[in-house]
C-alpha cells in the first residue's frame, strides 16, 4: 500500500504506519480517503504529512485523494509499532515506554521534573538522565547516558 510507505517528516526513519499516525486508507466512490491522527494537538508536521500522502498517492496514479484528520481517539505512543520502536532505537532515539493510563476527565497537573526513564540507545544502559524536557520536537526529550556519556533523544510517552 502506497500510504504505508510515506515517512514522518520529523522522524524520517519511520513511516506514518510505523508511528501509528496512519489510521485508515479506503476507497470511497473512486476517491482514496486517508485518515491520520496527529501525535499531539497542534503538531506542526500535519500539513507536511498530508501533502506527502497526497503527492505519493498522485505519483502512484490515484487522481482523487482526500486526507482527513481524525482526533478521537487521541494518538498514543502505544500505537508505535514494534518495527517503529526498533527503527527509533537503530536511529539513536530511545523509543517510549508504555503510555500513561488515561482516565476520563481532567488531566492531573504534575509539577517539577518528569519521572520518565529511558534506556540509552547507544550502549543499552538504563542509567540515564533528562537534560531537557524538550528536544528538536515537542514530542521528544533530550537525555544523556551516565554510562557512555552520549546524549540522545527520547520519544516521550503520551
JOFENDA-V766953 format. One record per helix or strand of 3 or more residues. SS is the DSSP state (@ for helix, = for strand). FROM is the first residue (numbers start at 1). LEN is the number of residues. If there is no record, write none. Layout:
BEGIN
ss->SS from->FROM len->LEN
ss->SS from->FROM len->LEN
END
This chain:
BEGIN
ss->@ from->3 len->3
ss->@ from->16 len->4
ss->= from->22 len->7
ss->= from->31 len->6
ss->@ from->46 len->14
ss->= from->65 len->5
ss->@ from->77 len->3
ss->@ from->82 len->9
ss->= from->128 len->5
ss->= from->140 len->6
ss->= from->151 len->5
END
